[in-house]
Amino acid sequence: MLEKIRLMEQGLLWEELHDNLGKGADGWCTGFLHLDYVALRARVLEGGSDEEIPVWCEANGRPLNDSDRLVWNAFVSKLGWNDHISPMLEKRKVESGLADRDDIVTIPHYVDVDEGRLV
């Protein structure tokens, strides 16, 4: 999400992602952190590393413990697998020419394939 904010500011973010900034997974993440997306966006655009921004998030939202991180990571890692996002995943696979890839069952896996990190 931080990189999407930066890319949008630079005019480099894929146009298909513009409408969902601050929504979907971005909104769930900021809600989980008890942050306002607009405030987070402003902080990111002030500058700072990917290590500094989470410190700000905890100071301005809520501190996270190991259980919180476990819950969030489990949620995100399975996003699209037999849930309310599954239809979107299938649509994205069709649009990307990956409709025949039955092995892609989560959004994170799809993104990794679509962006070339995995085959």
C-alpha positions in Angstrom: 0.0 0.0 0.0 2.8 2.4 0.8 4.4 1.9 -2.6 1.0 2.4 -4.3 0.7 5.7 -2.6 4.2 6.7 -3.7 3.6 5.5 -7.3 0.3 7.4 -7.5 1.9 10.6 -6.4 4.6 10.1 -9.1 2.0 9.4 -11.8 3.3 5.9 -12.2 0.6 3.8 -10.7 -1.4 1.5 -13.1 -4.6 3.3 -13.9 -6.6 0.2 -13.0 -5.6 0.6 -9.4 -6.6 4.3 -9.0 -10.2 3.7 -8.1 -9.4 1.3 -5.3 -6.8 3.3 -3.4 -7.8 3.4 0.2 -10.5 0.8 -0.4 -10.5 -3.0 -0.4 -7.3 -4.4 1.2 -6.0 -0.8 1.8 -9.2 0.0 3.7 -9.1 -3.3 5.6 -5.5 -2.7 6.6 -6.1 0.9 7.7 -9.2 -0.2 9.6 -7.2 -3.0 11.3 -4.5 -0.4 12.3 -7.2 2.1 13.4 -5.9 4.7 10.9 -7.5 7.0 8.5 -6.3 6.3 4.9 -6.0 10.0 4.1 -3.8 10.6 7.2 -1.6 7.6 6.2 -1.3 8.8 2.7 -0.3 12.3 3.9 2.4 10.7 6.2 3.8 8.6 3.4 4.0 11.6 1.1 6.0 13.5 3.8 8.7 10.9 3.2 10.2 8.1 5.2 11.2 4.5 4.8 9.1 1.4 4.9 10.5 0.8 8.3 9.6 4.3 9.6 6.0 4.4 8.4 4.9 1.4 10.5 6.3 3.1 13.6 4.1 6.1 12.8 1.1 3.8 12.2 1.5 2.3 15.7 1.9 5.7 17.3 -1.2 7.1 15.5 -3.3 4.0 15.3 -2.9 1.1 17.6 0.1 -0.9 18.7 0.3 -4.4 17.3 1.4 -7.5 19.1 2.5 -10.8 17.6 -1.0 -12.2 17.6 -2.3 -9.2 15.7 0.4 -9.7 13.1 -0.4 -13.4 12.9 -4.1 -12.6 12.3 -3.5 -10.0 9.7 -0.9 -12.1 7.8 -3.2 -15.1 7.8 -6.1 -13.0 6.5 -4.1 -11.4 3.7 -2.3 -14.6 2.7 -5.7 -16.3 2.0 -7.5 -13.4 0.4 -9.5 -14.7 -2.6 -9.6 -18.3 -1.4 -13.2 -19.3 -1.2 -14.3 -15.9 0.2 -16.0 -12.7 -0.9 -13.0 -11.8 -3.1 -13.0 -15.1 -5.1 -15.2 -13.7 -7.9 -12.8 -10.7 -8.3 -9.8 -13.1 -8.4 -11.4 -15.1 -11.1 -12.2 -11.9 -13.1 -8.6 -10.7 -12.8 -7.3 -14.1 -13.9 -9.5 -14.0 -17.0 -8.4 -10.4 -17.8 -4.7 -11.4 -17.4 -4.9 -14.5 -19.5 -4.5 -16.7 -16.5 -8.0 -18.2 -16.4 -6.6 -21.7 -16.9 -4.3 -21.4 -13.9 -6.3 -23.5 -11.3 -3.2 -23.3 -9.0 -3.8 -19.6 -8.4 -6.3 -19.5 -5.6 -5.4 -16.4 -3.6 -4.9 -12.7 -4.5 -1.3 -12.7 -3.2 -0.4 -15.6 -5.5 -2.2 -14.0 -8.4 -0.3 -10.7 -7.8 3.0 -12.5 -7.7 2.3 -14.3 -11.0 0.9 -11.2 -12.7 3.9 -9.0 -11.6 6.4 -11.7 -12.7 7.8 -12.7 -9.3 6.4 -16.3 -9.8 5.6 -18.3 -12.9 
